[in-house]
Amino acid sequence: MDYSQFSAMIPELIILGIFILVFLFDTFGGESARKADGVLTTVLFGLGTVGIFFTGCMPQECFGGMYVNNHVAFALKCILNLGVFIVLIQSLKWTESEDMSVRRGEFYELLLATLFGMYLMISARHFLLFVIGLETASLPLAAMIAFNKKQYESSEAAAKYIMTAVFSSAVLMMGLSFVYGLSGGSLYYNDVAAAVASSNMSGMLIVALAFVLAGIGFKLSLVPFHLWTADVYQGAPTSVTSYLSVISKGSAAFAFFIIFVQAFGAAYPEAWEWMLYAIIIVTITVGNLFAMRQKNMKRFMAFSSVSQAGYIMLGVIAANAIGMTSMMFYILVYIFSNLCAFGVIQAIENQTGKLSMNDYNGLHKSNPWLSFAMTLAMFSLAGIPPFAGFFSKFLIFTSVTASNSMALYMLVLIALINTIISLYYYLLVVKAMWISPEEPVVGNFRSALSERVGMWICVAGIVLIGLVSPIYGLLSEASQLDATQLFAWLG
């Protein structure tokens, strides 16, 4: 075996190195030393992210083509690292509590393990490596969801998540068994693509596509595979919920794009195009309708994330380089917007334990900064200009309409109508904070420095990306690529 191939896995090796350092520090450090677990992990991860970014990317295939390192995968890993860094900063206050004193290091170790698995999913070009990455990312999340073990809701959420994860993995593996037979005994994406292109549209292929779509749809909370989302988001610790809502979703969406475009691209017009049409429409609509009914802020954000998953999938339905670029930009904006909202939710929960939307009535009178940050987050998630969320939606709609298909125009029209609907429930939060005549339920308090820093970063991202978007040059470059060049670009 040529061990020099590991040099292409610099992001994975850095994350693995941080994991080992945190594990050793937590295991052999004294009681007083373990109090610094959070700060140590955050600093190491920040340095590691800077190191990954400045090391750059040398496109390379490793391990017989199972693992691919290219500029697109590298860019997404940097985007996810930015989101994880914000989550780590925002979680410092929670991990410093007495209840977390014994389990503080375990939280960071599990988080790093899931991120390592997501990296493998992103760079996988073989279904075996993809499944290894998927399970590495999924199983530790169940332990993270159950971290508040003294709370019934947390244990219930973990049980629901692990049962759903096991069932979705079984469905995915069943689909991959059909893929294995269809491709003549290979699980390489390129071999599957060649087999699909050379064969007629068979019942086995349609069943395989449906099973793979269902298996990954569970991870993305696509309707009708979303039923676990609200209960898990509500029961999990807020830091875990924020991580689950953006980092896990972003990596799964990119892996979804790679699999369906690169492995099953030849079957796009005959099979999975119409599957995705239906799923995207239902996902956005159901997410919006159920979000309107929620009063618990974490359940509210859960159905918001279901709806946002439908918008992210519009980049997949475009099946072109502009769609992929727009999807990555959408994930970047979604990280800032969603983590900003969760930062406010977590700050209020840590101080008061309140999670109801009614508790936000009159919040601007007692906590104007938190109200301002939450307002920007809601405006960005709703797609109100000139904030970043408007441009992310605009670009992803543009990528879908680039093919001049009447069906895609109708899909975008339905998505636009749903965007108008989403304005209603996002503005419910704004109304409660700024317009409600009631006296503040949450008294004035000063949030922790770490929480304020996390929110500052998110607010800066929402505003700056909205005002000065560097993505247009990349989109211009991507728009010049045809399908063959796109596959080469993806590796």
VMD Tcl script that draws the C-alpha trace (Angstrom):
set ca {
  {0.00 0.00 0.00}
  {1.24 3.47 -0.91}
  {0.94 5.45 2.32}
  {1.79 8.68 0.48}
  {-1.85 8.73 -0.63}
  {-2.79 9.90 2.85}
  {-1.15 13.23 2.02}
  {-4.23 14.06 -0.06}
  {-6.41 13.71 3.05}
  {-5.04 16.76 4.86}
  {-8.46 17.98 6.12}
  {-9.32 14.54 7.48}
  {-5.88 14.12 9.07}
  {-6.10 17.52 10.76}
  {-9.54 16.69 12.21}
  {-8.24 13.29 13.34}
  {-5.22 14.94 14.95}
  {-7.43 17.41 16.85}
  {-9.64 14.51 17.97}
  {-6.63 12.61 19.37}
  {-5.29 15.69 21.19}
  {-8.69 16.45 22.76}
  {-9.13 12.80 23.74}
  {-5.71 12.60 25.40}
  {-6.20 15.93 27.17}
  {-9.62 14.88 28.44}
  {-8.46 11.42 29.50}
  {-5.19 12.24 31.23}
  {-5.72 15.86 32.25}
  {-6.73 16.59 35.80}
  {-10.10 17.91 36.91}
  {-8.94 21.51 36.67}
  {-7.37 20.92 33.25}
  {-10.58 19.43 31.86}
  {-12.34 22.73 32.48}
  {-10.36 24.05 29.52}
  {-11.64 21.34 27.13}
  {-13.98 23.76 25.35}
  {-11.45 26.54 24.88}
  {-8.75 24.07 23.84}
  {-10.97 22.39 21.25}
  {-12.19 25.72 19.86}
  {-8.65 27.11 19.55}
  {-7.27 23.91 18.02}
  {-10.16 23.70 15.58}
  {-9.76 27.35 14.60}
  {-6.05 26.85 13.95}
  {-6.79 23.63 12.08}
  {-9.34 25.40 9.88}
  {-6.84 28.13 9.05}
  {-4.25 25.45 8.32}
  {-6.63 23.58 5.99}
  {-7.52 26.79 4.17}
  {-3.94 27.95 3.59}
  {-2.63 24.47 2.77}
  {-4.86 24.56 -0.27}
  {-5.99 21.68 -2.42}
  {-4.08 19.49 -4.86}
  {-6.67 17.52 -6.87}
  {-5.90 13.85 -6.49}
  {-7.55 10.41 -6.52}
  {-6.60 7.99 -3.76}
  {-7.16 4.36 -2.83}
  {-8.08 3.21 -6.29}
  {-10.38 6.17 -6.92}
  {-12.54 5.59 -3.83}
  {-11.50 8.96 -2.37}
  {-11.23 12.14 -4.44}
  {-9.73 15.41 -3.33}
  {-10.72 18.34 -5.55}
  {-11.37 22.04 -5.28}
  {-15.15 21.67 -4.91}
  {-14.97 19.18 -2.03}
  {-12.20 21.24 -0.43}
  {-14.33 24.41 -0.61}
  {-17.30 22.70 1.03}
  {-15.12 21.32 3.82}
  {-13.90 24.86 4.53}
  {-17.52 26.09 4.59}
  {-18.52 23.33 7.02}
  {-15.49 24.09 9.19}
  {-16.61 27.68 9.46}
  {-20.02 26.51 10.66}
  {-18.51 24.06 13.16}
  {-16.24 26.81 14.52}
  {-19.28 29.01 15.18}
  {-21.09 26.09 16.86}
  {-18.05 25.48 19.10}
  {-17.94 29.13 20.14}
  {-21.67 29.26 20.87}
  {-21.56 26.02 22.88}
  {-18.84 27.18 25.33}
  {-21.36 28.58 27.82}
  {-23.39 25.35 27.81}
  {-20.37 23.04 28.16}
  {-19.07 25.07 31.12}
  {-22.18 24.24 33.18}
  {-21.98 21.85 36.13}
  {-24.09 19.22 34.39}
  {-21.48 19.04 31.62}
  {-18.40 18.92 33.84}
  {-17.86 15.16 33.48}
  {-19.03 14.81 29.85}
  {-17.55 18.00 28.38}
  {-14.73 16.26 26.51}
  {-17.06 13.59 25.15}
  {-19.18 16.23 23.43}
  {-16.22 17.58 21.50}
  {-14.88 14.14 20.66}
  {-18.25 13.02 19.27}
  {-18.60 16.24 17.29}
  {-15.17 15.81 15.68}
  {-15.97 12.17 14.88}
  {-19.15 13.16 13.05}
  {-17.30 15.85 11.10}
  {-14.69 13.29 10.05}
  {-17.47 11.08 8.70}
  {-18.99 14.01 6.79}
  {-15.62 14.68 5.17}
  {-15.55 11.09 3.92}
  {-19.08 11.44 2.52}
  {-18.08 14.56 0.60}
  {-14.95 13.04 -0.97}
  {-16.30 9.51 -1.53}
  {-16.54 8.22 -5.09}
  {-17.36 4.67 -4.01}
  {-20.53 3.68 -2.20}
  {-18.63 1.64 0.41}
  {-16.64 4.70 1.52}
  {-19.82 6.78 1.40}
  {-21.63 4.37 3.76}
  {-18.63 4.32 6.12}
  {-18.67 8.11 6.21}
  {-22.44 8.22 6.63}
  {-22.45 5.87 9.61}
  {-19.43 7.59 11.16}
  {-21.39 10.84 10.95}
  {-24.74 9.42 12.09}
  {-24.06 7.16 15.07}
  {-22.17 9.67 17.27}
  {-24.99 12.14 16.66}
  {-27.36 9.85 18.55}
  {-25.11 10.10 21.61}
  {-24.91 13.88 21.21}
  {-28.71 14.15 21.03}
  {-28.99 12.17 24.29}
  {-26.44 14.35 26.08}
  {-29.00 15.77 28.52}
  {-29.50 12.27 29.88}
  {-31.46 13.48 32.91}
  {-34.13 14.97 30.66}
  {-36.80 12.64 29.29}
  {-37.15 14.63 26.03}
  {-33.46 14.22 25.24}
  {-33.52 10.45 25.72}
  {-36.72 10.17 23.68}
  {-35.21 12.26 20.87}
  {-32.10 10.06 20.80}
  {-34.21 6.89 20.64}
  {-36.25 8.30 17.75}
  {-33.12 9.42 15.94}
  {-31.28 6.12 16.28}
  {-34.32 4.12 15.17}
  {-34.78 6.39 12.18}
  {-31.08 6.28 11.35}
  {-31.04 2.47 11.49}
  {-34.16 2.19 9.34}
  {-32.90 4.72 6.77}
  {-29.53 2.96 6.60}
  {-31.29 -0.35 5.98}
  {-33.32 1.22 3.17}
  {-30.18 2.77 1.68}
  {-28.26 -0.54 1.85}
  {-31.14 -2.32 0.12}
  {-30.97 0.23 -2.67}
  {-27.20 -0.13 -2.91}
  {-27.57 -3.92 -3.21}
  {-29.67 -3.32 -6.34}
  {-27.05 -0.83 -7.56}
  {-24.34 -3.45 -7.02}
  {-26.23 -5.97 -9.11}
  {-27.08 -3.41 -11.76}
  {-23.46 -2.35 -12.22}
  {-22.13 -5.90 -12.55}
  {-20.46 -6.04 -9.15}
  {-19.01 -2.55 -8.69}
  {-19.83 0.29 -6.31}
  {-17.72 2.99 -7.95}
  {-19.80 5.97 -8.99}
  {-18.26 5.95 -12.48}
  {-18.98 2.24 -12.98}
  {-22.56 2.71 -11.84}
  {-22.91 5.64 -14.24}
  {-21.59 3.55 -17.13}
  {-23.97 0.69 -16.31}
  {-26.94 3.07 -16.08}
  {-26.03 4.71 -19.38}
  {-25.69 1.38 -21.21}
  {-28.86 -0.25 -19.88}
  {-32.50 0.37 -20.57}
  {-34.68 1.85 -17.86}
  {-35.35 -1.27 -15.79}
  {-37.52 -1.86 -12.78}
  {-34.40 -2.65 -10.73}
  {-32.93 0.77 -11.52}
  {-36.12 2.59 -10.54}
  {-36.34 0.66 -7.26}
  {-32.64 1.29 -6.56}
  {-33.09 5.02 -7.17}
  {-36.16 5.15 -4.95}
  {-34.39 3.33 -2.09}
  {-31.23 5.43 -2.31}
  {-33.32 8.60 -2.49}
  {-35.30 7.50 0.58}
  {-32.17 6.57 2.53}
  {-30.48 9.93 1.96}
  {-33.81 11.76 2.25}
  {-33.98 10.72 5.92}
  {-30.65 12.44 6.58}
  {-31.84 15.61 4.84}
  {-35.30 15.67 6.47}
  {-37.03 15.62 3.09}
  {-40.78 14.98 3.19}
  {-42.09 12.28 3.74}
  {-38.91 11.23 5.58}
  {-38.96 14.20 7.97}
  {-41.16 12.97 10.84}
  {-38.25 12.59 13.26}
  {-37.01 16.14 12.82}
  {-39.23 18.21 15.13}
  {-39.01 15.83 18.11}
  {-35.25 15.43 17.76}
  {-34.62 19.16 17.38}
  {-36.77 19.88 20.44}
  {-35.28 17.19 22.66}
  {-31.61 17.58 21.78}
  {-29.42 20.20 23.50}
  {-29.60 23.44 21.53}
  {-25.90 23.30 20.58}
  {-26.47 19.83 19.11}
  {-29.64 20.99 17.36}
  {-27.81 23.87 15.67}
  {-25.03 21.51 14.56}
  {-27.53 18.97 13.27}
  {-29.55 21.59 11.39}
  {-26.73 23.08 9.32}
  {-23.53 21.01 9.27}
  {-25.15 17.60 8.89}
  {-27.63 18.93 6.34}
  {-24.94 20.69 4.28}
  {-22.71 17.64 3.94}
  {-25.63 15.33 3.14}
  {-26.93 17.72 0.47}
  {-23.57 17.84 -1.29}
  {-23.16 14.06 -1.14}
  {-26.70 13.74 -2.52}
  {-25.75 15.98 -5.46}
  {-22.61 13.99 -6.25}
  {-24.36 10.61 -6.10}
  {-27.39 11.52 -8.18}
  {-25.59 13.61 -10.77}
  {-22.43 11.55 -11.15}
  {-23.68 8.01 -10.53}
  {-27.27 8.27 -11.79}
  {-26.99 11.23 -14.15}
  {-27.90 9.19 -17.22}
  {-31.24 8.26 -15.64}
  {-32.09 11.87 -14.79}
  {-34.80 12.58 -17.41}
  {-36.48 9.17 -17.18}
  {-36.52 8.48 -13.44}
  {-35.27 10.64 -10.61}
  {-36.07 14.05 -12.12}
  {-39.80 13.60 -11.46}
  {-39.15 11.97 -8.08}
  {-37.28 15.08 -6.99}
  {-39.91 17.44 -8.43}
  {-42.53 15.91 -6.19}
  {-40.31 15.68 -3.11}
  {-39.07 19.28 -3.40}
  {-42.58 20.72 -3.78}
  {-43.98 18.69 -0.89}
  {-40.94 19.36 1.33}
  {-41.06 23.14 0.95}
  {-44.85 23.28 1.32}
  {-45.18 20.94 4.31}
  {-42.26 22.60 6.08}
  {-43.87 26.02 5.67}
  {-47.38 24.93 6.71}
  {-46.23 23.14 9.85}
  {-43.83 25.93 10.84}
  {-46.81 28.29 11.08}
  {-48.33 26.18 13.87}
  {-45.27 25.99 16.11}
  {-44.82 27.95 19.33}
  {-41.73 26.14 20.62}
  {-38.76 27.88 18.97}
  {-36.77 24.71 18.40}
  {-39.72 22.95 16.73}
  {-40.27 26.15 14.74}
  {-36.67 26.02 13.50}
  {-37.07 22.29 12.80}
  {-39.86 22.81 10.27}
  {-38.02 25.85 8.92}
  {-35.04 23.57 8.24}
  {-37.33 21.06 6.50}
  {-38.47 23.83 4.16}
  {-34.90 25.05 3.65}
  {-33.86 21.50 2.70}
  {-36.33 21.70 -0.19}
  {-34.69 24.90 -1.42}
  {-31.24 23.33 -1.17}
  {-32.47 20.43 -3.30}
  {-33.28 22.87 -6.10}
  {-29.53 22.94 -6.73}
  {-29.62 19.17 -7.22}
  {-32.58 19.33 -9.61}
  {-30.62 21.80 -11.76}
  {-28.02 19.04 -12.29}
  {-25.45 21.49 -13.62}
  {-22.40 23.38 -12.42}
  {-24.42 26.52 -11.64}
  {-26.76 24.42 -9.51}
  {-23.86 22.94 -7.56}
  {-22.25 26.34 -7.02}
  {-25.56 27.91 -5.99}
  {-26.19 25.04 -3.59}
  {-22.79 25.55 -1.93}
  {-23.48 29.28 -1.65}
  {-26.91 28.53 -0.18}
  {-25.30 26.26 2.43}
  {-22.83 29.03 3.35}
  {-25.60 31.59 3.80}
  {-27.78 29.06 5.63}
  {-24.97 28.42 8.11}
  {-24.76 32.11 9.05}
  {-28.53 32.65 9.13}
  {-29.53 29.51 11.04}
  {-26.68 29.67 13.54}
  {-27.51 33.31 14.23}
  {-31.09 32.32 15.11}
  {-29.92 29.40 17.24}
  {-27.38 31.65 18.93}
  {-30.20 33.89 20.18}
  {-32.35 30.90 21.16}
  {-29.45 29.35 23.07}
  {-28.53 32.60 24.85}
  {-32.11 33.03 26.10}
  {-32.44 29.35 27.03}
  {-29.15 29.32 28.96}
  {-30.23 32.38 30.94}
  {-33.93 31.74 31.48}
  {-34.78 28.25 30.19}
  {-37.56 29.75 28.01}
  {-38.16 28.35 24.53}
  {-41.70 29.49 23.65}
  {-42.27 32.08 20.93}
  {-44.59 33.88 23.35}
  {-41.59 34.43 25.62}
  {-40.12 36.67 22.91}
  {-42.94 39.21 23.26}
  {-41.47 42.67 23.80}
  {-37.92 41.33 23.71}
  {-36.59 44.52 22.09}
  {-37.37 46.48 25.25}
  {-35.15 44.34 27.46}
  {-32.62 42.90 24.98}
  {-32.37 45.04 21.83}
  {-29.16 43.40 20.60}
  {-30.65 39.89 20.71}
  {-33.78 41.20 18.98}
  {-31.66 42.80 16.27}
  {-29.65 39.61 15.65}
  {-32.77 37.44 15.53}
  {-34.47 39.88 13.15}
  {-31.54 39.73 10.72}
  {-31.59 35.92 10.91}
  {-35.34 35.77 10.19}
  {-35.03 38.27 7.31}
  {-32.19 36.26 5.78}
  {-33.98 32.91 6.14}
  {-37.08 34.47 4.57}
  {-35.05 35.84 1.65}
  {-35.68 39.55 2.23}
  {-33.21 41.85 0.42}
  {-30.54 43.09 0.87}
  {-29.56 40.31 3.25}
  {-27.62 37.22 2.25}
  {-30.64 34.90 2.14}
  {-32.17 36.88 -0.72}
  {-29.14 36.30 -2.95}
  {-28.88 32.62 -2.05}
  {-32.51 32.05 -3.08}
  {-32.11 34.21 -6.18}
  {-29.04 32.28 -7.33}
  {-30.54 28.86 -6.71}
  {-33.73 29.85 -8.59}
  {-31.55 31.11 -11.43}
  {-29.69 27.79 -11.62}
  {-32.97 25.88 -11.98}
  {-34.36 28.11 -14.76}
  {-31.12 27.96 -16.78}
  {-32.41 24.95 -18.77}
  {-35.50 26.79 -20.12}
  {-37.85 23.93 -19.17}
  {-41.50 24.76 -18.56}
  {-41.65 22.13 -15.78}
  {-38.73 23.80 -14.02}
  {-40.34 27.22 -14.41}
  {-43.43 25.84 -12.67}
  {-41.25 24.34 -9.95}
  {-39.60 27.72 -9.32}
  {-43.02 29.43 -9.34}
  {-44.27 27.08 -6.62}
  {-41.06 27.67 -4.65}
  {-41.56 31.44 -4.98}
  {-45.13 31.17 -3.72}
  {-43.84 29.19 -0.75}
  {-41.23 31.87 -0.13}
  {-44.05 34.37 0.26}
  {-45.78 31.98 2.68}
  {-42.57 31.64 4.69}
  {-42.49 35.41 5.16}
  {-45.57 35.07 7.37}
  {-44.14 32.71 9.97}
  {-40.65 34.23 10.00}
  {-42.20 37.64 10.62}
  {-44.23 36.17 13.50}
  {-40.99 36.09 15.49}
  {-40.15 39.66 14.45}
  {-43.67 40.77 15.38}
  {-43.39 39.20 18.83}
  {-40.09 40.95 19.52}
  {-40.79 44.41 18.09}
  {-44.56 44.98 17.74}
  {-46.16 43.06 20.60}
  {-47.53 45.55 23.14}
  {-46.92 43.20 26.05}
  {-44.23 43.79 28.61}
  {-41.04 41.73 28.13}
  {-41.25 38.18 29.42}
  {-37.47 37.81 29.31}
  {-35.74 40.34 31.54}
  {-32.60 42.23 30.65}
  {-29.44 40.16 30.84}
  {-25.96 40.14 29.35}
  {-25.22 37.01 27.37}
  {-21.86 35.26 27.67}
  {-18.94 36.60 25.66}
  {-18.72 33.40 23.62}
  {-22.40 33.65 22.69}
  {-21.98 37.29 21.64}
  {-18.91 36.49 19.53}
  {-20.78 33.70 17.72}
  {-23.70 36.03 16.98}
  {-21.37 38.82 15.81}
  {-19.75 36.46 13.30}
  {-23.16 35.36 12.02}
  {-24.52 38.90 11.74}
  {-21.37 39.98 9.89}
  {-21.79 37.07 7.47}
  {-25.47 37.86 6.82}
  {-24.80 41.53 6.14}
  {-21.49 41.33 4.28}
  {-22.46 38.47 1.99}
  {-25.67 40.31 1.21}
  {-23.87 43.54 0.36}
  {-20.74 42.20 -1.30}
  {-21.19 38.74 -2.77}
  {-18.00 37.19 -4.19}
  {-19.93 34.32 -5.71}
  {-20.73 35.96 -9.04}
  {-17.29 35.29 -10.48}
  {-17.53 31.64 -9.54}
  {-20.99 31.42 -11.05}
  {-19.73 32.99 -14.26}
  {-16.99 30.38 -14.45}
  {-19.39 27.55 -13.62}
  {-21.89 28.64 -16.27}
  {-19.32 27.92 -18.97}
  {-19.08 24.25 -18.06}
  {-21.02 21.58 -19.89}
  {-21.98 18.25 -18.31}
  {-18.72 16.50 -19.22}
  {-16.63 19.31 -17.76}
  {-18.81 19.29 -14.63}
  {-18.01 15.63 -13.97}
  {-14.31 16.39 -14.43}
  {-14.68 19.33 -12.04}
  {-16.30 17.07 -9.45}
  {-13.64 14.41 -9.87}
}
mol new
graphics top color blue
foreach p $ca { graphics top sphere $p radius 0.5 }
foreach p [lrange $ca 0 end-1] q [lrange $ca 1 end] { graphics top cylinder $p $q radius 0.2 }
display resetview
